[in-house]
Amino acid sequence: MAKTHQVGVAMDFSPTSKLALRWAIDNLINKNDHIIMINVQPLSADHTRKELFEDNGSPLVPLEELREINFTKQYGIARDSEVIDILENASKTKGARAMAKVYWGDPREKLCSAVEDLHLDSLVVGSRGLGPIKRVLLGSVSKHVVANASCPVTVVKGMQPSKSRN
């Protein structure tokens, strides 16, 4: 019997993180694997579940609960029908089990913690494509995670807008 893999995908609901989710499903997910959408909320977020789960993150939330409006209110994350559709499709077509986990804090640190906490075999993150100056000022989440996570990390770059030539 094949080993079940735990694949995490950092999700901030940006186009690049959705691209990373699609990439993970297309390239890493097989039958019975677990795909875990990982969302990191800022410490300043004030939601009903933060008090309970601030230190270690929320419990794993199954796909069925992600569809519910209550979930988005309790955890303060976007109810994104595109992401839910992507996860449902992976569940149906690949036989994967989709779920989510919410953390609060610095995304760089929390994503590295999630690797250990969730026993991830692989983590996929999107690249915001910051220029060199913004990267120095804001820090690169993907660069930090690649350097510090204890599992393989794939960085999916977003589509570059095409430049028109005159």
C-alpha positions in Angstrom: 0.0 0.0 0.0 1.3 3.4 -1.0 2.3 5.9 1.7 -0.1 8.8 2.3 1.6 12.1 1.8 0.8 15.3 3.7 1.2 18.3 1.4 0.8 21.8 2.7 0.0 24.9 0.6 0.4 28.4 2.0 -2.8 30.2 1.2 -3.4 34.0 1.4 -6.0 33.9 -1.3 -3.9 35.9 -3.7 -3.7 34.8 -7.4 -0.2 33.4 -6.8 -1.3 31.3 -3.8 -4.1 29.9 -5.9 -1.6 29.1 -8.6 0.5 27.3 -6.0 -2.6 25.3 -4.9 -3.3 24.2 -8.4 0.4 23.3 -9.0 0.5 21.2 -5.8 -2.6 19.3 -6.8 -1.4 18.8 -10.4 2.1 17.7 -9.4 2.2 16.3 -5.9 -1.2 14.9 -4.9 -2.2 11.3 -5.5 -5.0 9.1 -4.3 -5.5 9.2 -0.5 -3.0 12.1 0.0 -3.8 15.0 2.3 -3.7 18.5 1.0 -3.7 21.1 3.8 -4.5 24.7 3.1 -2.5 26.8 5.6 -3.6 30.3 6.3 -1.7 32.6 8.6 -3.6 35.6 10.1 -1.8 38.6 11.6 -1.5 38.7 15.3 -3.7 41.8 15.3 -6.6 39.9 13.9 -9.5 39.7 16.3 -11.7 36.6 15.6 -13.6 34.3 17.9 -11.3 31.3 17.5 -8.0 33.2 17.9 -8.1 33.2 21.7 -8.5 29.5 21.7 -5.9 28.5 19.1 -3.4 31.4 18.9 -0.5 29.4 20.1 -0.8 26.2 18.1 -3.2 27.1 15.4 -6.7 25.9 14.7 -7.7 22.2 14.6 -7.6 20.7 11.1 -10.8 21.8 9.4 -12.3 19.4 6.9 -13.4 20.6 3.4 -17.1 20.3 4.4 -16.6 23.0 7.0 -14.7 25.3 4.7 -17.9 25.7 2.7 -19.8 27.1 5.7 -20.1 30.9 6.2 -19.6 30.3 9.9 -16.1 29.1 9.3 -15.0 32.4 7.7 -16.6 34.4 10.5 -15.0 32.4 13.3 -11.5 32.4 11.7 -11.5 35.6 9.8 -10.4 34.2 6.5 -11.9 34.9 3.1 -14.6 32.7 1.9 -13.2 32.1 -1.6 -15.4 29.9 -3.8 -12.5 29.5 -6.3 -10.3 27.9 -3.6 -13.1 25.7 -2.4 -13.9 24.6 -5.9 -10.2 23.7 -6.5 -10.1 21.6 -3.3 -13.4 19.9 -4.0 -12.1 19.0 -7.5 -8.9 17.6 -6.0 -11.0 15.6 -3.6 -13.3 14.1 -6.3 -10.8 13.6 -9.2 -7.7 12.6 -7.2 -9.2 11.0 -4.2 -7.3 13.4 -1.9 -8.5 14.5 1.5 -8.6 18.4 1.6 -8.5 20.4 4.9 -7.4 23.7 6.3 -5.5 25.0 9.3 -5.3 28.6 10.5 -2.4 30.1 12.4 -1.8 33.6 13.9 1.5 35.4 13.7 4.5 35.9 11.4 3.9 33.9 8.2 7.6 33.0 7.9 7.7 31.4 11.4 4.2 29.9 11.4 4.7 28.2 8.0 7.9 26.6 9.3 6.1 25.5 12.5 3.3 24.1 10.4 5.8 21.7 8.7 6.6 20.2 12.1 3.1 20.4 13.5 1.4 18.8 10.5 4.3 16.4 9.7 4.3 17.7 6.1 6.1 15.8 3.4 6.2 18.9 1.2 5.1 22.6 1.4 4.2 24.7 -1.6 4.2 28.5 -1.4 3.5 31.2 -3.9 6.0 34.0 -4.6 4.7 37.5 -4.5 7.4 38.6 -6.9 8.6 41.5 -4.8 11.4 43.5 -6.3 14.7 43.6 -4.5 13.9 46.8 -2.5 10.5 45.6 -1.3 12.0 42.2 -0.5 14.6 43.8 1.8 12.1 46.0 3.5 9.3 43.5 3.9 11.3 40.3 3.9 10.6 37.3 1.7 8.3 34.7 3.2 9.2 32.1 0.6 13.0 32.7 1.0 12.7 32.3 4.7 10.6 29.1 4.5 12.9 27.5 1.9 15.9 28.2 4.1 14.3 27.0 7.4 11.6 24.4 6.8 12.5 20.8 7.5 10.8 19.4 4.4 11.1 20.1 0.7 9.6 23.5 -0.3 8.4 24.4 -3.7 8.0 28.1 -4.6 5.5 28.7 -7.4 6.1 32.0 -9.2 3.2 34.0 -10.4 2.6 34.8 -14.0 4.5 37.9 -15.1 2.4 40.5 -16.9 3.4 40.6 -20.6 5.1 43.8 -21.6 3.8 45.3 -24.8 6.3 46.3 -27.4 5.8 49.5 -29.5 
